[in-house]
Amino acid sequence: MSLAEQEPYHISERFYLAIQAKALDLERNAHQDELRAFTLTDAGHVERQNSLVQAQRTEAQRLRSFLADARIRVT
């Protein structure tokens, strides 16, 4: 069975909103951390800060992909 043929995940509205809020928090934090990286002078600090930003964006995208494949369960 291909990914396109899979049934969507059925999750509660509360869970959907919680994951959506987490993705928004991660994106907001990534933006703030990216701005902070411009204030750093040590190359190692800048590299670690940029790694943090990338990890936050990757996790936010993973959560958004999950939500895109999910359907809110109607109870």
N, CA, C, O and CB atoms as a CASP TS submission, in Angstrom:
PFRMAT TS
TARGET T0000
AUTHOR 0000-0000-0000
METHOD Language model
MODEL 1
PARENT N/A
ATOM      1  N   MET     1       0.846  -1.172   0.000  1.00  0.00           N
ATOM      2  CA  MET     1       0.000   0.000   0.000  1.00  0.00           C
ATOM      3  C   MET     1       0.895   1.240   0.000  1.00  0.00           C
ATOM      4  O   MET     1       1.791   1.358   0.837  1.00  0.00           O
ATOM      5  CB  MET     1      -0.964  -0.005   1.223  1.00  0.00           C
ATOM      6  N   SER     2       0.662   2.149  -0.918  1.00  0.00           N
ATOM      7  CA  SER     2       1.466   3.364  -0.988  1.00  0.00           C
ATOM      8  C   SER     2       0.992   4.373   0.049  1.00  0.00           C
ATOM      9  O   SER     2      -0.094   4.233   0.613  1.00  0.00           O
ATOM     10  CB  SER     2       1.404   3.975  -2.398  1.00  0.00           C
ATOM     11  N   LEU     3       1.810   5.386   0.297  1.00  0.00           N
ATOM     12  CA  LEU     3       1.445   6.422   1.260  1.00  0.00           C
ATOM     13  C   LEU     3       0.173   7.142   0.847  1.00  0.00           C
ATOM     14  O   LEU     3      -0.628   7.526   1.700  1.00  0.00           O
ATOM     15  CB  LEU     3       2.580   7.423   1.416  1.00  0.00           C
ATOM     16  N   ALA     4      -0.021   7.329  -0.444  1.00  0.00           N
ATOM     17  CA  ALA     4      -1.210   8.027  -0.925  1.00  0.00           C
ATOM     18  C   ALA     4      -2.483   7.229  -0.654  1.00  0.00           C
ATOM     19  O   ALA     4      -3.567   7.804  -0.558  1.00  0.00           O
ATOM     20  CB  ALA     4      -1.084   8.311  -2.414  1.00  0.00           C
ATOM     21  N   GLU     5      -2.356   5.907  -0.532  1.00  0.00           N
ATOM     22  CA  GLU     5      -3.513   5.051  -0.311  1.00  0.00           C
ATOM     23  C   GLU     5      -3.827   4.841   1.165  1.00  0.00           C
ATOM     24  O   GLU     5      -4.864   4.266   1.494  1.00  0.00           O
ATOM     25  CB  GLU     5      -3.292   3.724  -0.969  1.00  0.00           C
ATOM     26  N   GLN     6      -2.958   5.293   2.056  1.00  0.00           N
ATOM     27  CA  GLN     6      -3.170   5.088   3.480  1.00  0.00           C
ATOM     28  C   GLN     6      -4.347   5.921   3.973  1.00  0.00           C
ATOM     29  O   GLN     6      -4.622   7.018   3.487  1.00  0.00           O
ATOM     30  CB  GLN     6      -1.905   5.437   4.266  1.00  0.00           C
ATOM     31  N   GLU     7      -5.016   5.355   4.945  1.00  0.00           N
ATOM     32  CA  GLU     7      -6.084   6.090   5.615  1.00  0.00           C
ATOM     33  C   GLU     7      -5.454   7.207   6.440  1.00  0.00           C
ATOM     34  O   GLU     7      -4.367   7.031   6.990  1.00  0.00           O
ATOM     35  CB  GLU     7      -6.949   5.144   6.514  1.00  0.00           C
ATOM     36  N   PRO     8      -6.121   8.349   6.533  1.00  0.00           N
ATOM     37  CA  PRO     8      -5.560   9.418   7.374  1.00  0.00           C
ATOM     38  C   PRO     8      -5.654   9.052   8.845  1.00  0.00           C
ATOM     39  O   PRO     8      -6.490   8.241   9.243  1.00  0.00           O
ATOM     40  CB  PRO     8      -6.286  10.751   7.117  1.00  0.00           C
ATOM     41  N   TYR     9      -4.792   9.657   9.644  1.00  0.00           N
ATOM     42  CA  TYR     9      -4.877   9.499  11.099  1.00  0.00           C
ATOM     43  C   TYR     9      -6.134  10.219  11.561  1.00  0.00           C
ATOM     44  O   TYR     9      -6.456  11.293  11.052  1.00  0.00           O
ATOM     45  CB  TYR     9      -3.592  10.063  11.825  1.00  0.00           C
ATOM     46  N   HIS    10      -6.830   9.654  12.498  1.00  0.00           N
ATOM     47  CA  HIS    10      -7.995  10.307  13.088  1.00  0.00           C
ATOM     48  C   HIS    10      -7.628  10.682  14.520  1.00  0.00           C
ATOM     49  O   HIS    10      -7.379   9.820  15.362  1.00  0.00           O
ATOM     50  CB  HIS    10      -9.272   9.377  13.043  1.00  0.00           C
ATOM     51  N   ILE    11      -7.601  11.985  14.774  1.00  0.00           N
ATOM     52  CA  ILE    11      -7.214  12.479  16.083  1.00  0.00           C
ATOM     53  C   ILE    11      -8.273  13.453  16.585  1.00  0.00           C
ATOM     54  O   ILE    11      -9.073  13.982  15.813  1.00  0.00           O
ATOM     55  CB  ILE    11      -5.821  13.154  16.031  1.00  0.00           C
ATOM     56  N   SER    12      -8.260  13.673  17.878  1.00  0.00           N
ATOM     57  CA  SER    12      -9.240  14.591  18.457  1.00  0.00           C
ATOM     58  C   SER    12      -8.869  16.036  18.098  1.00  0.00           C
ATOM     59  O   SER    12      -7.716  16.344  17.797  1.00  0.00           O
ATOM     60  CB  SER    12      -9.317  14.411  20.003  1.00  0.00           C
ATOM     61  N   GLU    13      -9.858  16.892  18.139  1.00  0.00           N
ATOM     62  CA  GLU    13      -9.616  18.309  17.856  1.00  0.00           C
ATOM     63  C   GLU    13      -8.631  18.894  18.870  1.00  0.00           C
ATOM     64  O   GLU    13      -7.768  19.699  18.520  1.00  0.00           O
ATOM     65  CB  GLU    13     -10.945  19.103  17.878  1.00  0.00           C
ATOM     66  N   ARG    14      -8.770  18.482  20.113  1.00  0.00           N
ATOM     67  CA  ARG    14      -7.873  18.971  21.173  1.00  0.00           C
ATOM     68  C   ARG    14      -6.424  18.593  20.879  1.00  0.00           C
ATOM     69  O   ARG    14      -5.523  19.418  21.034  1.00  0.00           O
ATOM     70  CB  ARG    14      -8.297  18.403  22.545  1.00  0.00           C
ATOM     71  N   PHE    15      -6.196  17.360  20.457  1.00  0.00           N
ATOM     72  CA  PHE    15      -4.847  16.905  20.130  1.00  0.00           C
ATOM     73  C   PHE    15      -4.325  17.647  18.900  1.00  0.00           C
ATOM     74  O   PHE    15      -3.164  18.055  18.868  1.00  0.00           O
ATOM     75  CB  PHE    15      -4.831  15.379  19.887  1.00  0.00           C
ATOM     76  N   TYR    16      -5.169  17.822  17.896  1.00  0.00           N
ATOM     77  CA  TYR    16      -4.804  18.559  16.687  1.00  0.00           C
ATOM     78  C   TYR    16      -4.338  19.967  17.054  1.00  0.00           C
ATOM     79  O   TYR    16      -3.289  20.423  16.598  1.00  0.00           O
ATOM     80  CB  TYR    16      -5.999  18.624  15.703  1.00  0.00           C
ATOM     81  N   LEU    17      -5.130  20.647  17.882  1.00  0.00           N
ATOM     82  CA  LEU    17      -4.800  22.020  18.273  1.00  0.00           C
ATOM     83  C   LEU    17      -3.525  22.084  19.110  1.00  0.00           C
ATOM     84  O   LEU    17      -2.748  23.032  18.992  1.00  0.00           O
ATOM     85  CB  LEU    17      -5.957  22.635  19.051  1.00  0.00           C
ATOM     86  N   ALA    18      -3.311  21.078  19.953  1.00  0.00           N
ATOM     87  CA  ALA    18      -2.096  21.045  20.764  1.00  0.00           C
ATOM     88  C   ALA    18      -0.857  20.884  19.885  1.00  0.00           C
ATOM     89  O   ALA    18       0.155  21.548  20.110  1.00  0.00           O
ATOM     90  CB  ALA    18      -2.170  19.905  21.790  1.00  0.00           C
ATOM     91  N   ILE    19      -0.931  20.017  18.900  1.00  0.00           N
ATOM     92  CA  ILE    19       0.205  19.823  17.996  1.00  0.00           C
ATOM     93  C   ILE    19       0.421  21.076  17.146  1.00  0.00           C
ATOM     94  O   ILE    19       1.559  21.482  16.908  1.00  0.00           O
ATOM     95  CB  ILE    19      -0.022  18.586  17.087  1.00  0.00           C
ATOM     96  N   GLN    20      -0.648  21.670  16.704  1.00  0.00           N
ATOM     97  CA  GLN    20      -0.555  22.901  15.920  1.00  0.00           C
ATOM     98  C   GLN    20       0.110  24.013  16.750  1.00  0.00           C
ATOM     99  O   GLN    20       0.962  24.743  16.243  1.00  0.00           O
ATOM    100  CB  GLN    20      -1.966  23.347  15.443  1.00  0.00           C
ATOM    101  N   ALA    21      -0.280  24.134  18.009  1.00  0.00           N
ATOM    102  CA  ALA    21       0.316  25.141  18.894  1.00  0.00           C
ATOM    103  C   ALA    21       1.806  24.865  19.099  1.00  0.00           C
ATOM    104  O   ALA    21       2.610  25.797  19.130  1.00  0.00           O
ATOM    105  CB  ALA    21      -0.414  25.165  20.255  1.00  0.00           C
ATOM    106  N   LYS    22       2.173  23.607  19.237  1.00  0.00           N
ATOM    107  CA  LYS    22       3.587  23.243  19.408  1.00  0.00           C
ATOM    108  C   LYS    22       4.392  23.613  18.164  1.00  0.00           C
ATOM    109  O   LYS    22       5.504  24.128  18.278  1.00  0.00           O
ATOM    110  CB  LYS    22       3.727  21.731  19.702  1.00  0.00           C
ATOM    111  N   ALA    23       3.842  23.357  16.986  1.00  0.00           N
ATOM    112  CA  ALA    23       4.527  23.717  15.741  1.00  0.00           C
ATOM    113  C   ALA    23       4.711  25.230  15.656  1.00  0.00           C
ATOM    114  O   ALA    23       5.775  25.706  15.261  1.00  0.00           O
ATOM    115  CB  ALA    23       3.736  23.204  14.515  1.00  0.00           C
ATOM    116  N   LEU    24       3.687  25.978  16.022  1.00  0.00           N
ATOM    117  CA  LEU    24       3.788  27.442  16.014  1.00  0.00           C
ATOM    118  C   LEU    24       4.853  27.923  17.003  1.00  0.00           C
ATOM    119  O   LEU    24       5.631  28.823  16.689  1.00  0.00           O
ATOM    120  CB  LEU    24       2.423  28.077  16.354  1.00  0.00           C
ATOM    121  N   ASP    25       4.889  27.329  18.189  1.00  0.00           N
ATOM    122  CA  ASP    25       5.907  27.685  19.185  1.00  0.00           C
ATOM    123  C   ASP    25       7.314  27.413  18.654  1.00  0.00           C
ATOM    124  O   ASP    25       8.214  28.240  18.803  1.00  0.00           O
ATOM    125  CB  ASP    25       5.678  26.902  20.490  1.00  0.00           C
ATOM    126  N   LEU    26       7.489  26.260  18.041  1.00  0.00           N
ATOM    127  CA  LEU    26       8.799  25.917  17.490  1.00  0.00           C
ATOM    128  C   LEU    26       9.217  26.905  16.406  1.00  0.00           C
ATOM    129  O   LEU    26      10.372  27.328  16.364  1.00  0.00           O
ATOM    130  CB  LEU    26       8.782  24.495  16.925  1.00  0.00           C
ATOM    131  N   GLU    27       8.294  27.269  15.538  1.00  0.00           N
ATOM    132  CA  GLU    27       8.608  28.225  14.472  1.00  0.00           C
ATOM    133  C   GLU    27       8.931  29.603  15.049  1.00  0.00           C
ATOM    134  O   GLU    27       9.865  30.265  14.595  1.00  0.00           O
ATOM    135  CB  GLU    27       7.434  28.329  13.484  1.00  0.00           C
ATOM    136  N   ARG    28       8.175  30.026  16.026  1.00  0.00           N
ATOM    137  CA  ARG    28       8.422  31.318  16.675  1.00  0.00           C
ATOM    138  C   ARG    28       9.786  31.310  17.381  1.00  0.00           C
ATOM    139  O   ARG    28      10.559  32.262  17.268  1.00  0.00           O
ATOM    140  CB  ARG    28       7.290  31.641  17.690  1.00  0.00           C
ATOM    141  N   ASN    29      10.066  30.229  18.103  1.00  0.00           N
ATOM    142  CA  ASN    29      11.353  30.111  18.786  1.00  0.00           C
ATOM    143  C   ASN    29      12.515  30.076  17.793  1.00  0.00           C
ATOM    144  O   ASN    29      13.567  30.666  18.042  1.00  0.00           O
ATOM    145  CB  ASN    29      11.374  28.854  19.657  1.00  0.00           C
ATOM    146  N   ALA    30      12.325  29.392  16.683  1.00  0.00           N
ATOM    147  CA  ALA    30      13.374  29.327  15.664  1.00  0.00           C
ATOM    148  C   ALA    30      13.670  30.725  15.124  1.00  0.00           C
ATOM    149  O   ALA    30      14.829  31.090  14.932  1.00  0.00           O
ATOM    150  CB  ALA    30      12.960  28.380  14.511  1.00  0.00           C
ATOM    151  N   HIS    31      12.636  31.489  14.886  1.00  0.00           N
ATOM    152  CA  HIS    31      12.830  32.855  14.388  1.00  0.00           C
ATOM    153  C   HIS    31      13.586  33.706  15.415  1.00  0.00           C
ATOM    154  O   HIS    31      14.525  34.420  15.063  1.00  0.00           O
ATOM    155  CB  HIS    31      11.467  33.506  14.057  1.00  0.00           C
ATOM    156  N   GLN    32      13.176  33.626  16.671  1.00  0.00           N
ATOM    157  CA  GLN    32      13.846  34.398  17.725  1.00  0.00           C
ATOM    158  C   GLN    32      15.299  33.955  17.899  1.00  0.00           C
ATOM    159  O   GLN    32      16.193  34.786  18.066  1.00  0.00           O
ATOM    160  CB  GLN    32      13.090  34.253  19.055  1.00  0.00           C
ATOM    161  N   ASP    33      15.526  32.650  17.861  1.00  0.00           N
ATOM    162  CA  ASP    33      16.888  32.133  18.017  1.00  0.00           C
ATOM    163  C   ASP    33      17.762  32.500  16.820  1.00  0.00           C
ATOM    164  O   ASP    33      18.964  32.723  16.966  1.00  0.00           O
ATOM    165  CB  ASP    33      16.863  30.611  18.198  1.00  0.00           C
ATOM    166  N   GLU    34      17.159  32.562  15.651  1.00  0.00           N
ATOM    167  CA  GLU    34      17.903  32.977  14.466  1.00  0.00           C
ATOM    168  C   GLU    34      18.356  34.436  14.610  1.00  0.00           C
ATOM    169  O   GLU    34      19.487  34.777  14.263  1.00  0.00           O
ATOM    170  CB  GLU    34      17.039  32.798  13.190  1.00  0.00           C
ATOM    171  N   LEU    35      17.474  35.283  15.120  1.00  0.00           N
ATOM    172  CA  LEU    35      17.847  36.682  15.349  1.00  0.00           C
ATOM    173  C   LEU    35      18.946  36.797  16.402  1.00  0.00           C
ATOM    174  O   LEU    35      19.843  37.630  16.273  1.00  0.00           O
ATOM    175  CB  LEU    35      16.621  37.497  15.782  1.00  0.00           C
ATOM    176  N   ARG    36      18.881  35.966  17.440  1.00  0.00           N
ATOM    177  CA  ARG    36      19.920  35.972  18.474  1.00  0.00           C
ATOM    178  C   ARG    36      21.286  35.575  17.912  1.00  0.00           C
ATOM    179  O   ARG    36      22.318  36.059  18.377  1.00  0.00           O
ATOM    180  CB  ARG    36      19.534  35.027  19.611  1.00  0.00           C
ATOM    181  N   ALA    37      21.288  34.703  16.925  1.00  0.00           N
ATOM    182  CA  ALA    37      22.557  34.245  16.348  1.00  0.00           C
ATOM    183  C   ALA    37      23.353  35.413  15.775  1.00  0.00           C
ATOM    184  O   ALA    37      24.583  35.371  15.753  1.00  0.00           O
ATOM    185  CB  ALA    37      22.302  33.198  15.253  1.00  0.00           C
ATOM    186  N   PHE    38      22.666  36.449  15.313  1.00  0.00           N
ATOM    187  CA  PHE    38      23.362  37.609  14.752  1.00  0.00           C
ATOM    188  C   PHE    38      24.101  38.413  15.819  1.00  0.00           C
ATOM    189  O   PHE    38      24.990  39.202  15.498  1.00  0.00           O
ATOM    190  CB  PHE    38      22.374  38.507  14.031  1.00  0.00           C
ATOM    191  N   THR    39      23.738  38.216  17.081  1.00  0.00           N
ATOM    192  CA  THR    39      24.396  38.963  18.162  1.00  0.00           C
ATOM    193  C   THR    39      25.598  38.210  18.720  1.00  0.00           C
ATOM    194  O   THR    39      26.358  38.766  19.513  1.00  0.00           O
ATOM    195  CB  THR    39      23.402  39.251  19.286  1.00  0.00           C
ATOM    196  N   LEU    40      25.777  36.973  18.326  1.00  0.00           N
ATOM    197  CA  LEU    40      26.872  36.151  18.848  1.00  0.00           C
ATOM    198  C   LEU    40      28.163  36.435  18.083  1.00  0.00           C
ATOM    199  O   LEU    40      28.145  36.710  16.883  1.00  0.00           O
ATOM    200  CB  LEU    40      26.517  34.649  18.758  1.00  0.00           C
ATOM    201  N   THR    41      29.255  36.365  18.788  1.00  0.00           N
ATOM    202  CA  THR    41      30.546  36.644  18.145  1.00  0.00           C
ATOM    203  C   THR    41      31.409  35.392  17.990  1.00  0.00           C
ATOM    204  O   THR    41      32.223  35.312  17.070  1.00  0.00           O
ATOM    205  CB  THR    41      31.306  37.686  18.945  1.00  0.00           C
ATOM    206  N   ASP    42      31.242  34.436  18.866  1.00  0.00           N
ATOM    207  CA  ASP    42      32.034  33.207  18.806  1.00  0.00           C
ATOM    208  C   ASP    42      31.478  32.289  17.722  1.00  0.00           C
ATOM    209  O   ASP    42      30.281  32.003  17.699  1.00  0.00           O
ATOM    210  CB  ASP    42      32.041  32.484  20.181  1.00  0.00           C
ATOM    211  N   ALA    43      32.339  31.832  16.832  1.00  0.00           N
ATOM    212  CA  ALA    43      31.908  30.986  15.712  1.00  0.00           C
ATOM    213  C   ALA    43      31.240  29.698  16.185  1.00  0.00           C
ATOM    214  O   ALA    43      30.272  29.237  15.579  1.00  0.00           O
ATOM    215  CB  ALA    43      33.098  30.646  14.826  1.00  0.00           C
ATOM    216  N   GLY    44      31.754  29.124  17.259  1.00  0.00           N
ATOM    217  CA  GLY    44      31.152  27.900  17.802  1.00  0.00           C
ATOM    218  C   GLY    44      29.750  28.144  18.323  1.00  0.00           C
ATOM    219  O   GLY    44      28.855  27.321  18.128  1.00  0.00           O
ATOM    220  N   HIS    45      29.560  29.270  18.983  1.00  0.00           N
ATOM    221  CA  HIS    45      28.221  29.625  19.483  1.00  0.00           C
ATOM    222  C   HIS    45      27.248  29.828  18.333  1.00  0.00           C
ATOM    223  O   HIS    45      26.104  29.377  18.383  1.00  0.00           O
ATOM    224  CB  HIS    45      28.283  30.897  20.347  1.00  0.00           C
ATOM    225  N   VAL    46      27.716  30.511  17.301  1.00  0.00           N
ATOM    226  CA  VAL    46      26.865  30.752  16.129  1.00  0.00           C
ATOM    227  C   VAL    46      26.474  29.424  15.489  1.00  0.00           C
ATOM    228  O   VAL    46      25.317  29.228  15.116  1.00  0.00           O
ATOM    229  CB  VAL    46      27.590  31.659  15.095  1.00  0.00           C
ATOM    230  N   GLU    47      27.423  28.523  15.363  1.00  0.00           N
ATOM    231  CA  GLU    47      27.141  27.213  14.752  1.00  0.00           C
ATOM    232  C   GLU    47      26.113  26.437  15.574  1.00  0.00           C
ATOM    233  O   GLU    47      25.186  25.851  15.015  1.00  0.00           O
ATOM    234  CB  GLU    47      28.439  26.388  14.617  1.00  0.00           C
ATOM    235  N   ARG    48      26.273  26.430  16.898  1.00  0.00           N
ATOM    236  CA  ARG    48      25.321  25.722  17.756  1.00  0.00           C
ATOM    237  C   ARG    48      23.939  26.388  17.709  1.00  0.00           C
ATOM    238  O   ARG    48      22.914  25.707  17.719  1.00  0.00           O
ATOM    239  CB  ARG    48      25.840  25.678  19.208  1.00  0.00           C
ATOM    240  N   GLN    49      23.928  27.699  17.659  1.00  0.00           N
ATOM    241  CA  GLN    49      22.653  28.412  17.588  1.00  0.00           C
ATOM    242  C   GLN    49      21.938  28.090  16.274  1.00  0.00           C
ATOM    243  O   GLN    49      20.726  27.875  16.258  1.00  0.00           O
ATOM    244  CB  GLN    49      22.874  29.938  17.722  1.00  0.00           C
ATOM    245  N   ASN    50      22.687  28.058  15.188  1.00  0.00           N
ATOM    246  CA  ASN    50      22.094  27.718  13.891  1.00  0.00           C
ATOM    247  C   ASN    50      21.627  26.265  13.849  1.00  0.00           C
ATOM    248  O   ASN    50      20.634  25.949  13.194  1.00  0.00           O
ATOM    249  CB  ASN    50      23.098  27.973  12.767  1.00  0.00           C
ATOM    250  N   SER    51      22.340  25.382  14.544  1.00  0.00           N
ATOM    251  CA  SER    51      21.899  23.985  14.630  1.00  0.00           C
ATOM    252  C   SER    51      20.582  23.888  15.397  1.00  0.00           C
ATOM    253  O   SER    51      19.695  23.115  15.037  1.00  0.00           O
ATOM    254  CB  SER    51      22.981  23.112  15.312  1.00  0.00           C
ATOM    255  N   LEU    52      20.473  24.680  16.453  1.00  0.00           N
ATOM    256  CA  LEU    52      19.229  24.720  17.218  1.00  0.00           C
ATOM    257  C   LEU    52      18.073  25.197  16.352  1.00  0.00           C
ATOM    258  O   LEU    52      16.993  24.606  16.371  1.00  0.00           O
ATOM    259  CB  LEU    52      19.381  25.627  18.439  1.00  0.00           C
ATOM    260  N   VAL    53      18.295  26.253  15.602  1.00  0.00           N
ATOM    261  CA  VAL    53      17.262  26.797  14.715  1.00  0.00           C
ATOM    262  C   VAL    53      16.829  25.733  13.705  1.00  0.00           C
ATOM    263  O   VAL    53      15.635  25.543  13.475  1.00  0.00           O
ATOM    264  CB  VAL    53      17.780  28.064  13.980  1.00  0.00           C
ATOM    265  N   GLN    54      17.795  25.043  13.107  1.00  0.00           N
ATOM    266  CA  GLN    54      17.471  24.011  12.122  1.00  0.00           C
ATOM    267  C   GLN    54      16.678  22.871  12.754  1.00  0.00           C
ATOM    268  O   GLN    54      15.730  22.365  12.153  1.00  0.00           O
ATOM    269  CB  GLN    54      18.751  23.466  11.483  1.00  0.00           C
ATOM    270  N   ALA    55      17.059  22.470  13.956  1.00  0.00           N
ATOM    271  CA  ALA    55      16.335  21.391  14.642  1.00  0.00           C
ATOM    272  C   ALA    55      14.893  21.812  14.946  1.00  0.00           C
ATOM    273  O   ALA    55      13.967  21.015  14.797  1.00  0.00           O
ATOM    274  CB  ALA    55      17.062  20.998  15.952  1.00  0.00           C
ATOM    275  N   GLN    56      14.707  23.053  15.368  1.00  0.00           N
ATOM    276  CA  GLN    56      13.360  23.542  15.653  1.00  0.00           C
ATOM    277  C   GLN    56      12.507  23.564  14.388  1.00  0.00           C
ATOM    278  O   GLN    56      11.341  23.168  14.413  1.00  0.00           O
ATOM    279  CB  GLN    56      13.420  24.942  16.273  1.00  0.00           C
ATOM    280  N   ARG    57      13.079  24.018  13.304  1.00  0.00           N
ATOM    281  CA  ARG    57      12.326  24.076  12.039  1.00  0.00           C
ATOM    282  C   ARG    57      12.013  22.677  11.513  1.00  0.00           C
ATOM    283  O   ARG    57      10.934  22.438  10.972  1.00  0.00           O
ATOM    284  CB  ARG    57      13.115  24.865  10.980  1.00  0.00           C
ATOM    285  N   THR    58      12.948  21.771  11.674  1.00  0.00           N
ATOM    286  CA  THR    58      12.725  20.389  11.230  1.00  0.00           C
ATOM    287  C   THR    58      11.591  19.751  12.028  1.00  0.00           C
ATOM    288  O   THR    58      10.726  19.083  11.461  1.00  0.00           O
ATOM    289  CB  THR    58      14.019  19.552  11.378  1.00  0.00           C
ATOM    290  N   GLU    59      11.599  19.958  13.336  1.00  0.00           N
ATOM    291  CA  GLU    59      10.541  19.383  14.173  1.00  0.00           C
ATOM    292  C   GLU    59       9.190  20.027  13.863  1.00  0.00           C
ATOM    293  O   GLU    59       8.171  19.337  13.828  1.00  0.00           O
ATOM    294  CB  GLU    59      10.880  19.558  15.667  1.00  0.00           C
ATOM    295  N   ALA    60       9.171  21.323  13.640  1.00  0.00           N
ATOM    296  CA  ALA    60       7.924  22.006  13.284  1.00  0.00           C
ATOM    297  C   ALA    60       7.382  21.447  11.969  1.00  0.00           C
ATOM    298  O   ALA    60       6.178  21.225  11.843  1.00  0.00           O
ATOM    299  CB  ALA    60       8.148  23.540  13.170  1.00  0.00           C
ATOM    300  N   GLN    61       8.246  21.222  11.007  1.00  0.00           N
ATOM    301  CA  GLN    61       7.808  20.672   9.723  1.00  0.00           C
ATOM    302  C   GLN    61       7.293  19.247   9.879  1.00  0.00           C
ATOM    303  O   GLN    61       6.318  18.861   9.234  1.00  0.00           O
ATOM    304  CB  GLN    61       8.954  20.704   8.710  1.00  0.00           C
ATOM    305  N   ARG    62       7.942  18.471  10.729  1.00  0.00           N
ATOM    306  CA  ARG    62       7.488  17.097  10.977  1.00  0.00           C
ATOM    307  C   ARG    62       6.082  17.110  11.573  1.00  0.00           C
ATOM    308  O   ARG    62       5.224  16.323  11.174  1.00  0.00           O
ATOM    309  CB  ARG    62       8.470  16.354  11.925  1.00  0.00           C
ATOM    310  N   LEU    63       5.855  18.004  12.527  1.00  0.00           N
ATOM    311  CA  LEU    63       4.522  18.108  13.133  1.00  0.00           C
ATOM    312  C   LEU    63       3.492  18.573  12.115  1.00  0.00           C
ATOM    313  O   LEU    63       2.373  18.060  12.086  1.00  0.00           O
ATOM    314  CB  LEU    63       4.548  19.071  14.325  1.00  0.00           C
ATOM    315  N   ARG    64       3.855  19.531  11.289  1.00  0.00           N
ATOM    316  CA  ARG    64       2.916  20.020  10.263  1.00  0.00           C
ATOM    317  C   ARG    64       2.595  18.924   9.240  1.00  0.00           C
ATOM    318  O   ARG    64       1.464  18.829   8.762  1.00  0.00           O
ATOM    319  CB  ARG    64       3.503  21.258   9.541  1.00  0.00           C
ATOM    320  N   SER    65       3.570  18.116   8.914  1.00  0.00           N
ATOM    321  CA  SER    65       3.322  16.998   7.986  1.00  0.00           C
ATOM    322  C   SER    65       2.348  16.001   8.606  1.00  0.00           C
ATOM    323  O   SER    65       1.451  15.490   7.935  1.00  0.00           O
ATOM    324  CB  SER    65       4.650  16.287   7.614  1.00  0.00           C
ATOM    325  N   PHE    66       2.537  15.733   9.889  1.00  0.00           N
ATOM    326  CA  PHE    66       1.611  14.845  10.585  1.00  0.00           C
ATOM    327  C   PHE    66       0.197  15.414  10.534  1.00  0.00           C
ATOM    328  O   PHE    66      -0.758  14.692  10.249  1.00  0.00           O
ATOM    329  CB  PHE    66       2.055  14.635  12.048  1.00  0.00           C
ATOM    330  N   LEU    67       0.065  16.714  10.812  1.00  0.00           N
ATOM    331  CA  LEU    67      -1.261  17.339  10.793  1.00  0.00           C
ATOM    332  C   LEU    67      -1.875  17.327   9.401  1.00  0.00           C
ATOM    333  O   LEU    67      -3.089  17.186   9.254  1.00  0.00           O
ATOM    334  CB  LEU    67      -1.175  18.769  11.303  1.00  0.00           C
ATOM    335  N   ALA    68      -1.043  17.473   8.387  1.00  0.00           N
ATOM    336  CA  ALA    68      -1.550  17.453   7.012  1.00  0.00           C
ATOM    337  C   ALA    68      -2.132  16.090   6.653  1.00  0.00           C
ATOM    338  O   ALA    68      -3.039  15.989   5.826  1.00  0.00           O
ATOM    339  CB  ALA    68      -0.435  17.818   6.031  1.00  0.00           C
ATOM    340  N   ASP    69      -1.604  15.049   7.279  1.00  0.00           N
ATOM    341  CA  ASP    69      -2.093  13.685   7.030  1.00  0.00           C
ATOM    342  C   ASP    69      -3.187  13.254   7.988  1.00  0.00           C
ATOM    343  O   ASP    69      -3.715  12.148   7.870  1.00  0.00           O
ATOM    344  CB  ASP    69      -0.955  12.711   7.118  1.00  0.00           C
ATOM    345  N   ALA    70      -3.533  14.109   8.931  1.00  0.00           N
ATOM    346  CA  ALA    70      -4.499  13.753   9.961  1.00  0.00           C
ATOM    347  C   ALA    70      -5.869  14.347   9.666  1.00  0.00           C
ATOM    348  O   ALA    70      -6.003  15.344   8.956  1.00  0.00           O
ATOM    349  CB  ALA    70      -4.012  14.218  11.325  1.00  0.00           C
ATOM    350  N   ARG    71      -6.856  13.716  10.221  1.00  0.00           N
ATOM    351  CA  ARG    71      -8.226  14.214  10.150  1.00  0.00           C
ATOM    352  C   ARG    71      -8.766  14.279  11.571  1.00  0.00           C
ATOM    353  O   ARG    71      -8.504  13.403  12.395  1.00  0.00           O
ATOM    354  CB  ARG    71      -9.126  13.304   9.236  1.00  0.00           C
ATOM    355  N   ILE    72      -9.522  15.330  11.836  1.00  0.00           N
ATOM    356  CA  ILE    72     -10.112  15.472  13.162  1.00  0.00           C
ATOM    357  C   ILE    72     -11.258  14.494  13.287  1.00  0.00           C
ATOM    358  O   ILE    72     -12.147  14.437  12.436  1.00  0.00           O
ATOM    359  CB  ILE    72     -10.594  16.925  13.416  1.00  0.00           C
ATOM    360  N   ARG    73     -11.224  13.729  14.357  1.00  0.00           N
ATOM    361  CA  ARG    73     -12.257  12.736  14.614  1.00  0.00           C
ATOM    362  C   ARG    73     -13.485  13.459  15.158  1.00  0.00           C
ATOM    363  O   ARG    73     -13.399  14.224  16.119  1.00  0.00           O
ATOM    364  CB  ARG    73     -11.756  11.636  15.612  1.00  0.00           C
ATOM    365  N   VAL    74     -14.598  13.210  14.543  1.00  0.00           N
ATOM    366  CA  VAL    74     -15.865  13.785  14.997  1.00  0.00           C
ATOM    367  C   VAL    74     -16.503  12.815  15.966  1.00  0.00           C
ATOM    368  O   VAL    74     -16.736  11.653  15.634  1.00  0.00           O
ATOM    369  CB  VAL    74     -16.822  14.090  13.801  1.00  0.00           C
ATOM    370  N   THR    75     -16.789  13.303  17.187  1.00  0.00           N
ATOM    371  CA  THR    75     -17.363  12.413  18.198  1.00  0.00           C
ATOM    372  C   THR    75     -18.793  12.780  18.484  1.00  0.00           C
ATOM    373  O   THR    75     -19.442  12.139  19.310  1.00  0.00           O
ATOM    374  CB  THR    75     -16.550  12.455  19.483  1.00  0.00           C
TER
END
